[in-house]
Amino acid sequence: MEKKTRRRFKQTVSLEDRLAQEAQRLRKQAQGTPQGIQRERLIRRARQLDTASRLSQWMSLSSVRPPV
C-alpha cells in the first residue's frame, strides 16, 4: 500500500491576521446583504472569528500556562 504524503506549506500570514481578514471580509459582505437570516449569519461568523483570534493571541502569551 502506498503511503500518502500531505502537502505542507509555510504560512506567510499569522493565524490571527488571517482570522481578522476573514472577519473583515464577512462584515463587508454583510453590509451589502439585505436584513435577514443570511446577514445575521455573516455577522455571527465574523464575531466568532474575532473571538478565535483573541483566544489564539491569549494562548500564545508566554505568561499563560496550561492547566496541570
PDB file of N, CA, C and O in Angstrom:
ATOM      1  N   MET A   1       0.842  -1.175   0.000  1.00  0.00           N
ATOM      2  CA  MET A   1       0.000   0.000   0.000  1.00  0.00           C
ATOM      3  C   MET A   1       0.894   1.248   0.000  1.00  0.00           C
ATOM      4  O   MET A   1       1.863   1.330   0.756  1.00  0.00           O
ATOM      5  N   GLU A   2       0.561   2.193  -0.839  1.00  0.00           N
ATOM      6  CA  GLU A   2       1.339   3.416  -0.975  1.00  0.00           C
ATOM      7  C   GLU A   2       0.975   4.399   0.134  1.00  0.00           C
ATOM      8  O   GLU A   2      -0.203   4.634   0.406  1.00  0.00           O
ATOM      9  N   LYS A   3       1.988   4.964   0.764  1.00  0.00           N
ATOM     10  CA  LYS A   3       1.758   5.932   1.834  1.00  0.00           C
ATOM     11  C   LYS A   3       1.499   7.305   1.217  1.00  0.00           C
ATOM     12  O   LYS A   3       2.289   7.793   0.409  1.00  0.00           O
ATOM     13  N   LYS A   4       0.393   7.914   1.605  1.00  0.00           N
ATOM     14  CA  LYS A   4       0.061   9.237   1.104  1.00  0.00           C
ATOM     15  C   LYS A   4       0.801  10.280   1.922  1.00  0.00           C
ATOM     16  O   LYS A   4       0.862  10.198   3.149  1.00  0.00           O
ATOM     17  N   THR A   5       1.360  11.254   1.235  1.00  0.00           N
ATOM     18  CA  THR A   5       2.041  12.341   1.932  1.00  0.00           C
ATOM     19  C   THR A   5       1.187  13.595   1.840  1.00  0.00           C
ATOM     20  O   THR A   5       0.538  13.864   0.830  1.00  0.00           O
ATOM     21  N   ARG A   6       1.210  14.339   2.911  1.00  0.00           N
ATOM     22  CA  ARG A   6       0.467  15.587   2.947  1.00  0.00           C
ATOM     23  C   ARG A   6       1.281  16.689   2.310  1.00  0.00           C
ATOM     24  O   ARG A   6       2.495  16.778   2.496  1.00  0.00           O
ATOM     25  N   ARG A   7       0.595  17.527   1.557  1.00  0.00           N
ATOM     26  CA  ARG A   7       1.286  18.685   1.013  1.00  0.00           C
ATOM     27  C   ARG A   7       1.310  19.749   2.110  1.00  0.00           C
ATOM     28  O   ARG A   7       0.268  20.173   2.610  1.00  0.00           O
ATOM     29  N   ARG A   8       2.489  20.158   2.461  1.00  0.00           N
ATOM     30  CA  ARG A   8       2.643  21.155   3.528  1.00  0.00           C
ATOM     31  C   ARG A   8       3.241  22.425   2.951  1.00  0.00           C
ATOM     32  O   ARG A   8       4.022  22.392   2.000  1.00  0.00           O
ATOM     33  N   PHE A   9       2.868  23.516   3.532  1.00  0.00           N
ATOM     34  CA  PHE A   9       3.457  24.778   3.133  1.00  0.00           C
ATOM     35  C   PHE A   9       3.491  25.706   4.332  1.00  0.00           C
ATOM     36  O   PHE A   9       2.681  25.587   5.252  1.00  0.00           O
ATOM     37  N   LYS A  10       4.423  26.616   4.310  1.00  0.00           N
ATOM     38  CA  LYS A  10       4.625  27.556   5.390  1.00  0.00           C
ATOM     39  C   LYS A  10       3.653  28.725   5.224  1.00  0.00           C
ATOM     40  O   LYS A  10       3.579  29.324   4.152  1.00  0.00           O
ATOM     41  N   GLN A  11       2.925  29.042   6.263  1.00  0.00           N
ATOM     42  CA  GLN A  11       2.009  30.173   6.226  1.00  0.00           C
ATOM     43  C   GLN A  11       2.819  31.466   6.281  1.00  0.00           C
ATOM     44  O   GLN A  11       3.722  31.601   7.107  1.00  0.00           O
ATOM     45  N   THR A  12       2.501  32.397   5.418  1.00  0.00           N
ATOM     46  CA  THR A  12       3.207  33.673   5.406  1.00  0.00           C
ATOM     47  C   THR A  12       2.484  34.728   6.238  1.00  0.00           C
ATOM     48  O   THR A  12       3.064  35.752   6.599  1.00  0.00           O
ATOM     49  N   VAL A  13       1.222  34.470   6.537  1.00  0.00           N
ATOM     50  CA  VAL A  13       0.419  35.387   7.339  1.00  0.00           C
ATOM     51  C   VAL A  13       0.008  34.649   8.613  1.00  0.00           C
ATOM     52  O   VAL A  13      -0.382  33.482   8.564  1.00  0.00           O
ATOM     53  N   SER A  14       0.098  35.331   9.741  1.00  0.00           N
ATOM     54  CA  SER A  14      -0.222  34.681  11.013  1.00  0.00           C
ATOM     55  C   SER A  14      -1.704  34.284  11.072  1.00  0.00           C
ATOM     56  O   SER A  14      -2.541  34.838  10.359  1.00  0.00           O
ATOM     57  N   LEU A  15      -1.998  33.326  11.928  1.00  0.00           N
ATOM     58  CA  LEU A  15      -3.372  32.865  12.101  1.00  0.00           C
ATOM     59  C   LEU A  15      -4.280  34.016  12.514  1.00  0.00           C
ATOM     60  O   LEU A  15      -5.386  34.156  11.992  1.00  0.00           O
ATOM     61  N   GLU A  16      -3.820  34.835  13.443  1.00  0.00           N
ATOM     62  CA  GLU A  16      -4.627  35.950  13.921  1.00  0.00           C
ATOM     63  C   GLU A  16      -4.956  36.909  12.782  1.00  0.00           C
ATOM     64  O   GLU A  16      -6.079  37.404  12.687  1.00  0.00           O
ATOM     65  N   ASP A  17      -3.972  37.173  11.915  1.00  0.00           N
ATOM     66  CA  ASP A  17      -4.199  38.073  10.788  1.00  0.00           C
ATOM     67  C   ASP A  17      -5.164  37.469   9.773  1.00  0.00           C
ATOM     68  O   ASP A  17      -6.017  38.172   9.230  1.00  0.00           O
ATOM     69  N   ARG A  18      -5.032  36.184   9.521  1.00  0.00           N
ATOM     70  CA  ARG A  18      -5.953  35.524   8.581  1.00  0.00           C
ATOM     71  C   ARG A  18      -7.368  35.543   9.123  1.00  0.00           C
ATOM     72  O   ARG A  18      -8.311  35.779   8.367  1.00  0.00           O
ATOM     73  N   LEU A  19      -7.540  35.298  10.423  1.00  0.00           N
ATOM     74  CA  LEU A  19      -8.867  35.340  11.034  1.00  0.00           C
ATOM     75  C   LEU A  19      -9.458  36.750  10.957  1.00  0.00           C
ATOM     76  O   LEU A  19     -10.641  36.919  10.659  1.00  0.00           O
ATOM     77  N   ALA A  20      -8.629  37.756  11.226  1.00  0.00           N
ATOM     78  CA  ALA A  20      -9.095  39.143  11.175  1.00  0.00           C
ATOM     79  C   ALA A  20      -9.489  39.533   9.746  1.00  0.00           C
ATOM     80  O   ALA A  20     -10.498  40.209   9.546  1.00  0.00           O
ATOM     81  N   GLN A  21      -8.713  39.116   8.771  1.00  0.00           N
ATOM     82  CA  GLN A  21      -9.022  39.425   7.372  1.00  0.00           C
ATOM     83  C   GLN A  21     -10.342  38.792   6.951  1.00  0.00           C
ATOM     84  O   GLN A  21     -11.149  39.423   6.269  1.00  0.00           O
ATOM     85  N   GLU A  22     -10.560  37.540   7.358  1.00  0.00           N
ATOM     86  CA  GLU A  22     -11.804  36.861   7.003  1.00  0.00           C
ATOM     87  C   GLU A  22     -12.992  37.522   7.694  1.00  0.00           C
ATOM     88  O   GLU A  22     -14.055  37.666   7.090  1.00  0.00           O
ATOM     89  N   ALA A  23     -12.826  37.926   8.949  1.00  0.00           N
ATOM     90  CA  ALA A  23     -13.905  38.616   9.668  1.00  0.00           C
ATOM     91  C   ALA A  23     -14.242  39.934   8.972  1.00  0.00           C
ATOM     92  O   ALA A  23     -15.413  40.285   8.830  1.00  0.00           O
ATOM     93  N   GLN A  24     -13.230  40.645   8.549  1.00  0.00           N
ATOM     94  CA  GLN A  24     -13.439  41.911   7.847  1.00  0.00           C
ATOM     95  C   GLN A  24     -14.159  41.671   6.515  1.00  0.00           C
ATOM     96  O   GLN A  24     -15.055  42.431   6.150  1.00  0.00           O
ATOM     97  N   ARG A  25     -13.776  40.633   5.801  1.00  0.00           N
ATOM     98  CA  ARG A  25     -14.415  40.295   4.532  1.00  0.00           C
ATOM     99  C   ARG A  25     -15.898  39.970   4.742  1.00  0.00           C
ATOM    100  O   ARG A  25     -16.753  40.405   3.971  1.00  0.00           O
ATOM    101  N   LEU A  26     -16.188  39.200   5.797  1.00  0.00           N
ATOM    102  CA  LEU A  26     -17.573  38.828   6.081  1.00  0.00           C
ATOM    103  C   LEU A  26     -18.418  40.042   6.474  1.00  0.00           C
ATOM    104  O   LEU A  26     -19.582  40.137   6.087  1.00  0.00           O
ATOM    105  N   ARG A  27     -17.844  40.961   7.234  1.00  0.00           N
ATOM    106  CA  ARG A  27     -18.579  42.171   7.617  1.00  0.00           C
ATOM    107  C   ARG A  27     -18.897  43.025   6.394  1.00  0.00           C
ATOM    108  O   ARG A  27     -19.991  43.577   6.273  1.00  0.00           O
ATOM    109  N   LYS A  28     -17.931  43.125   5.496  1.00  0.00           N
ATOM    110  CA  LYS A  28     -18.147  43.885   4.270  1.00  0.00           C
ATOM    111  C   LYS A  28     -19.245  43.228   3.430  1.00  0.00           C
ATOM    112  O   LYS A  28     -20.092  43.916   2.860  1.00  0.00           O
ATOM    113  N   GLN A  29     -19.226  41.910   3.358  1.00  0.00           N
ATOM    114  CA  GLN A  29     -20.256  41.177   2.621  1.00  0.00           C
ATOM    115  C   GLN A  29     -21.620  41.382   3.274  1.00  0.00           C
ATOM    116  O   GLN A  29     -22.631  41.503   2.582  1.00  0.00           O
ATOM    117  N   ALA A  30     -21.648  41.420   4.601  1.00  0.00           N
ATOM    118  CA  ALA A  30     -22.910  41.608   5.323  1.00  0.00           C
ATOM    119  C   ALA A  30     -23.507  42.984   5.055  1.00  0.00           C
ATOM    120  O   ALA A  30     -24.728  43.137   5.018  1.00  0.00           O
ATOM    121  N   GLN A  31     -22.649  43.986   4.867  1.00  0.00           N
ATOM    122  CA  GLN A  31     -23.148  45.337   4.591  1.00  0.00           C
ATOM    123  C   GLN A  31     -23.951  45.384   3.292  1.00  0.00           C
ATOM    124  O   GLN A  31     -24.899  46.159   3.168  1.00  0.00           O
ATOM    125  N   GLY A  32     -23.565  44.554   2.328  1.00  0.00           N
ATOM    126  CA  GLY A  32     -24.265  44.537   1.056  1.00  0.00           C
ATOM    127  C   GLY A  32     -25.419  43.560   1.013  1.00  0.00           C
ATOM    128  O   GLY A  32     -26.068  43.407  -0.021  1.00  0.00           O
ATOM    129  N   THR A  33     -25.679  42.899   2.125  1.00  0.00           N
ATOM    130  CA  THR A  33     -26.747  41.906   2.185  1.00  0.00           C
ATOM    131  C   THR A  33     -27.966  42.516   2.883  1.00  0.00           C
ATOM    132  O   THR A  33     -27.820  43.175   3.913  1.00  0.00           O
ATOM    133  N   PRO A  34     -29.152  42.307   2.339  1.00  0.00           N
ATOM    134  CA  PRO A  34     -30.351  42.858   2.992  1.00  0.00           C
ATOM    135  C   PRO A  34     -30.575  42.227   4.371  1.00  0.00           C
ATOM    136  O   PRO A  34     -30.106  41.125   4.654  1.00  0.00           O
ATOM    137  N   GLN A  35     -31.308  42.962   5.219  1.00  0.00           N
ATOM    138  CA  GLN A  35     -31.628  42.470   6.556  1.00  0.00           C
ATOM    139  C   GLN A  35     -32.256  41.090   6.454  1.00  0.00           C
ATOM    140  O   GLN A  35     -33.110  40.843   5.602  1.00  0.00           O
ATOM    141  N   GLY A  36     -31.823  40.194   7.334  1.00  0.00           N
ATOM    142  CA  GLY A  36     -32.408  38.867   7.336  1.00  0.00           C
ATOM    143  C   GLY A  36     -31.450  37.840   7.906  1.00  0.00           C
ATOM    144  O   GLY A  36     -30.415  38.179   8.479  1.00  0.00           O
ATOM    145  N   ILE A  37     -31.813  36.593   7.738  1.00  0.00           N
ATOM    146  CA  ILE A  37     -31.049  35.488   8.324  1.00  0.00           C
ATOM    147  C   ILE A  37     -29.633  35.418   7.771  1.00  0.00           C
ATOM    148  O   ILE A  37     -28.680  35.229   8.527  1.00  0.00           O
ATOM    149  N   GLN A  38     -29.487  35.569   6.446  1.00  0.00           N
ATOM    150  CA  GLN A  38     -28.157  35.462   5.841  1.00  0.00           C
ATOM    151  C   GLN A  38     -27.215  36.522   6.396  1.00  0.00           C
ATOM    152  O   GLN A  38     -26.058  36.230   6.701  1.00  0.00           O
ATOM    153  N   ARG A  39     -27.705  37.745   6.528  1.00  0.00           N
ATOM    154  CA  ARG A  39     -26.875  38.834   7.068  1.00  0.00           C
ATOM    155  C   ARG A  39     -26.468  38.535   8.512  1.00  0.00           C
ATOM    156  O   ARG A  39     -25.314  38.733   8.891  1.00  0.00           O
ATOM    157  N   GLU A  40     -27.416  38.060   9.308  1.00  0.00           N
ATOM    158  CA  GLU A  40     -27.119  37.727  10.704  1.00  0.00           C
ATOM    159  C   GLU A  40     -26.089  36.610  10.798  1.00  0.00           C
ATOM    160  O   GLU A  40     -25.232  36.632  11.682  1.00  0.00           O
ATOM    161  N   ARG A  41     -26.162  35.638   9.904  1.00  0.00           N
ATOM    162  CA  ARG A  41     -25.186  34.545   9.894  1.00  0.00           C
ATOM    163  C   ARG A  41     -23.788  35.067   9.575  1.00  0.00           C
ATOM    164  O   ARG A  41     -22.808  34.633  10.181  1.00  0.00           O
ATOM    165  N   LEU A  42     -23.693  35.995   8.626  1.00  0.00           N
ATOM    166  CA  LEU A  42     -22.395  36.567   8.274  1.00  0.00           C
ATOM    167  C   LEU A  42     -21.797  37.331   9.459  1.00  0.00           C
ATOM    168  O   LEU A  42     -20.610  37.204   9.758  1.00  0.00           O
ATOM    169  N   ILE A  43     -22.624  38.114  10.117  1.00  0.00           N
ATOM    170  CA  ILE A  43     -22.159  38.900  11.267  1.00  0.00           C
ATOM    171  C   ILE A  43     -21.751  37.974  12.416  1.00  0.00           C
ATOM    172  O   ILE A  43     -20.735  38.202  13.073  1.00  0.00           O
ATOM    173  N   ARG A  44     -22.547  36.931  12.651  1.00  0.00           N
ATOM    174  CA  ARG A  44     -22.225  35.976  13.721  1.00  0.00           C
ATOM    175  C   ARG A  44     -20.890  35.287  13.443  1.00  0.00           C
ATOM    176  O   ARG A  44     -20.067  35.128  14.345  1.00  0.00           O
ATOM    177  N   ARG A  45     -20.682  34.881  12.195  1.00  0.00           N
ATOM    178  CA  ARG A  45     -19.425  34.211  11.835  1.00  0.00           C
ATOM    179  C   ARG A  45     -18.244  35.165  12.011  1.00  0.00           C
ATOM    180  O   ARG A  45     -17.178  34.745  12.462  1.00  0.00           O
ATOM    181  N   ALA A  46     -18.413  36.425  11.668  1.00  0.00           N
ATOM    182  CA  ALA A  46     -17.357  37.418  11.841  1.00  0.00           C
ATOM    183  C   ALA A  46     -17.012  37.564  13.330  1.00  0.00           C
ATOM    184  O   ALA A  46     -15.839  37.653  13.693  1.00  0.00           O
ATOM    185  N   ARG A  47     -18.032  37.587  14.180  1.00  0.00           N
ATOM    186  CA  ARG A  47     -17.788  37.669  15.631  1.00  0.00           C
ATOM    187  C   ARG A  47     -17.054  36.436  16.138  1.00  0.00           C
ATOM    188  O   ARG A  47     -16.170  36.541  16.988  1.00  0.00           O
ATOM    189  N   GLN A  48     -17.420  35.267  15.617  1.00  0.00           N
ATOM    190  CA  GLN A  48     -16.741  34.031  16.015  1.00  0.00           C
ATOM    191  C   GLN A  48     -15.264  34.072  15.627  1.00  0.00           C
ATOM    192  O   GLN A  48     -14.405  33.631  16.391  1.00  0.00           O
ATOM    193  N   LEU A  49     -14.976  34.596  14.449  1.00  0.00           N
ATOM    194  CA  LEU A  49     -13.589  34.698  14.005  1.00  0.00           C
ATOM    195  C   LEU A  49     -12.802  35.685  14.881  1.00  0.00           C
ATOM    196  O   LEU A  49     -11.635  35.443  15.192  1.00  0.00           O
ATOM    197  N   ASP A  50     -13.436  36.786  15.276  1.00  0.00           N
ATOM    198  CA  ASP A  50     -12.783  37.736  16.182  1.00  0.00           C
ATOM    199  C   ASP A  50     -12.446  37.064  17.508  1.00  0.00           C
ATOM    200  O   ASP A  50     -11.351  37.244  18.042  1.00  0.00           O
ATOM    201  N   THR A  51     -13.388  36.293  18.035  1.00  0.00           N
ATOM    202  CA  THR A  51     -13.164  35.581  19.292  1.00  0.00           C
ATOM    203  C   THR A  51     -12.032  34.569  19.145  1.00  0.00           C
ATOM    204  O   THR A  51     -11.177  34.459  20.024  1.00  0.00           O
ATOM    205  N   ALA A  52     -12.023  33.833  18.042  1.00  0.00           N
ATOM    206  CA  ALA A  52     -10.959  32.854  17.801  1.00  0.00           C
ATOM    207  C   ALA A  52      -9.605  33.537  17.725  1.00  0.00           C
ATOM    208  O   ALA A  52      -8.616  33.007  18.231  1.00  0.00           O
ATOM    209  N   SER A  53      -9.548  34.694  17.106  1.00  0.00           N
ATOM    210  CA  SER A  53      -8.299  35.438  17.006  1.00  0.00           C
ATOM    211  C   SER A  53      -7.803  35.868  18.383  1.00  0.00           C
ATOM    212  O   SER A  53      -6.619  35.738  18.695  1.00  0.00           O
ATOM    213  N   ARG A  54      -8.725  36.385  19.207  1.00  0.00           N
ATOM    214  CA  ARG A  54      -8.339  36.804  20.561  1.00  0.00           C
ATOM    215  C   ARG A  54      -7.882  35.616  21.399  1.00  0.00           C
ATOM    216  O   ARG A  54      -6.917  35.730  22.154  1.00  0.00           O
ATOM    217  N   LEU A  55      -8.562  34.478  21.275  1.00  0.00           N
ATOM    218  CA  LEU A  55      -8.158  33.283  22.015  1.00  0.00           C
ATOM    219  C   LEU A  55      -6.779  32.807  21.575  1.00  0.00           C
ATOM    220  O   LEU A  55      -5.961  32.414  22.406  1.00  0.00           O
ATOM    221  N   SER A  56      -6.524  32.841  20.288  1.00  0.00           N
ATOM    222  CA  SER A  56      -5.227  32.425  19.775  1.00  0.00           C
ATOM    223  C   SER A  56      -4.121  33.332  20.303  1.00  0.00           C
ATOM    224  O   SER A  56      -3.054  32.857  20.692  1.00  0.00           O
ATOM    225  N   GLN A  57      -4.378  34.636  20.317  1.00  0.00           N
ATOM    226  CA  GLN A  57      -3.402  35.580  20.861  1.00  0.00           C
ATOM    227  C   GLN A  57      -3.170  35.309  22.342  1.00  0.00           C
ATOM    228  O   GLN A  57      -2.028  35.305  22.801  1.00  0.00           O
ATOM    229  N   TRP A  58      -4.236  35.084  23.084  1.00  0.00           N
ATOM    230  CA  TRP A  58      -4.133  34.834  24.514  1.00  0.00           C
ATOM    231  C   TRP A  58      -3.328  33.566  24.790  1.00  0.00           C
ATOM    232  O   TRP A  58      -2.487  33.535  25.688  1.00  0.00           O
ATOM    233  N   MET A  59      -3.595  32.528  24.009  1.00  0.00           N
ATOM    234  CA  MET A  59      -2.898  31.258  24.222  1.00  0.00           C
ATOM    235  C   MET A  59      -1.418  31.338  23.856  1.00  0.00           C
ATOM    236  O   MET A  59      -0.606  30.570  24.374  1.00  0.00           O
ATOM    237  N   SER A  60      -1.068  32.262  22.970  1.00  0.00           N
ATOM    238  CA  SER A  60       0.328  32.369  22.560  1.00  0.00           C
ATOM    239  C   SER A  60       1.168  33.190  23.540  1.00  0.00           C
ATOM    240  O   SER A  60       2.391  33.243  23.409  1.00  0.00           O
ATOM    241  N   LEU A  61       0.529  33.824  24.511  1.00  0.00           N
ATOM    242  CA  LEU A  61       1.271  34.592  25.511  1.00  0.00           C
ATOM    243  C   LEU A  61       2.140  33.653  26.345  1.00  0.00           C
ATOM    244  O   LEU A  61       1.699  32.571  26.733  1.00  0.00           O
ATOM    245  N   SER A  62       3.344  34.061  26.612  1.00  0.00           N
ATOM    246  CA  SER A  62       4.257  33.210  27.377  1.00  0.00           C
ATOM    247  C   SER A  62       3.839  33.100  28.840  1.00  0.00           C
ATOM    248  O   SER A  62       4.193  32.131  29.511  1.00  0.00           O
ATOM    249  N   SER A  63       3.096  34.074  29.339  1.00  0.00           N
ATOM    250  CA  SER A  63       2.695  34.049  30.753  1.00  0.00           C
ATOM    251  C   SER A  63       1.552  33.074  31.006  1.00  0.00           C
ATOM    252  O   SER A  63       1.285  32.725  32.156  1.00  0.00           O
ATOM    253  N   VAL A  64       0.885  32.636  29.970  1.00  0.00           N
ATOM    254  CA  VAL A  64      -0.225  31.698  30.122  1.00  0.00           C
ATOM    255  C   VAL A  64       0.329  30.296  30.228  1.00  0.00           C
ATOM    256  O   VAL A  64       1.092  29.850  29.372  1.00  0.00           O
ATOM    257  N   ARG A  65      -0.056  29.610  31.275  1.00  0.00           N
ATOM    258  CA  ARG A  65       0.417  28.246  31.480  1.00  0.00           C
ATOM    259  C   ARG A  65      -0.756  27.268  31.294  1.00  0.00           C
ATOM    260  O   ARG A  65      -1.885  27.564  31.684  1.00  0.00           O
ATOM    261  N   PRO A  66      -0.477  26.117  30.700  1.00  0.00           N
ATOM    262  CA  PRO A  66      -1.561  25.133  30.539  1.00  0.00           C
ATOM    263  C   PRO A  66      -1.992  24.594  31.897  1.00  0.00           C
ATOM    264  O   PRO A  66      -1.190  24.574  32.831  1.00  0.00           O
ATOM    265  N   PRO A  67      -3.236  24.161  32.023  1.00  0.00           N
ATOM    266  CA  PRO A  67      -3.681  23.598  33.299  1.00  0.00           C
ATOM    267  C   PRO A  67      -2.905  22.325  33.650  1.00  0.00           C
ATOM    268  O   PRO A  67      -2.521  21.556  32.769  1.00  0.00           O
ATOM    269  N   VAL A  68      -2.687  22.122  34.923  1.00  0.00           N
ATOM    270  CA  VAL A  68      -1.922  20.966  35.379  1.00  0.00           C
ATOM    271  C   VAL A  68      -2.850  19.884  35.883  1.00  0.00           C
ATOM    272  O   VAL A  68      -2.389  18.826  36.312  1.00  0.00           O
TER     273      VAL A  68
END
